[in-house]
């Protein structure tokens, strides 16, 4: 079993409540640029504090459950 397959079985309790954009991208298996595009466009709700952007874990799991939107131009 490769690392990507194992990642599919991560328990929700093992994931931090607030994720960085990079962590968000890794969980959804999307590129860093696409993850930032989702944040900029408002596809995924995020919170900005200073220079840091955070995404709620529950929003990431909702995207995994209900489907990932197509790439944002």
C-alpha positions in Angstrom: 0.0 0.0 0.0 1.5 3.4 -1.0 1.4 6.5 1.1 -1.5 8.1 -0.9 -3.6 5.0 -0.2 -2.8 5.2 3.5 -3.7 8.9 3.6 -7.2 8.0 2.6 -7.7 6.3 5.9 -6.6 9.1 8.3 -8.9 9.4 11.3 -10.6 12.8 11.6 -9.3 13.1 15.2 -5.7 12.8 13.9 -6.1 16.0 11.8 -5.7 19.4 13.4 -8.9 21.5 13.8 -7.3 24.3 11.7 -5.2 23.4 8.7 -2.7 25.4 6.6 -3.4 25.8 3.0 -0.6 23.3 2.2 -2.1 20.8 4.6 -5.5 21.3 3.0 -4.1 20.6 -0.4 -2.3 17.5 0.7 -5.5 16.1 2.3 -7.5 16.7 -0.9 -4.6 15.6 -3.1 -4.6 18.9 -5.0 -1.7 21.1 -5.9 -0.6 24.0 -3.7 -1.7 26.5 -6.4 -5.2 25.0 -6.7 -5.5 25.0 -2.9 -4.7 28.7 -2.8 -7.1 29.4 -5.7 -9.9 27.7 -3.8 -9.2 30.0 -0.8 -8.9 33.1 -2.9 -12.1 32.4 -4.8 -14.1 31.5 -1.6 -14.7 27.9 -2.6 -13.4 26.9 0.7 -14.0 29.1 3.8 -10.9 30.3 5.5 -9.7 32.5 8.3 -6.8 34.9 7.9 -4.8 36.1 10.9 -2.0 38.3 9.9 -0.1 36.5 7.1 -1.5 33.1 8.0 -4.5 31.5 6.4 -6.3 28.6 8.1 -9.0 26.3 7.0 -11.3 24.4 9.3 -10.9 20.6 9.2 -14.7 20.1 9.0 -14.8 22.1 5.7 -12.1 19.9 4.3 -14.0 16.7 5.1 -17.2 18.2 3.7 -15.3 18.8 0.4 -14.0 15.2 0.4 -17.5 13.9 1.1 -19.5 16.0 -1.3 -16.9 16.3 -4.0 -14.1 18.7 -4.9 -15.1 21.5 -7.2 -13.4 21.8 -10.6 -10.2 23.8 -10.9 -10.6 27.5 -10.5 -9.2 29.4 -13.5 
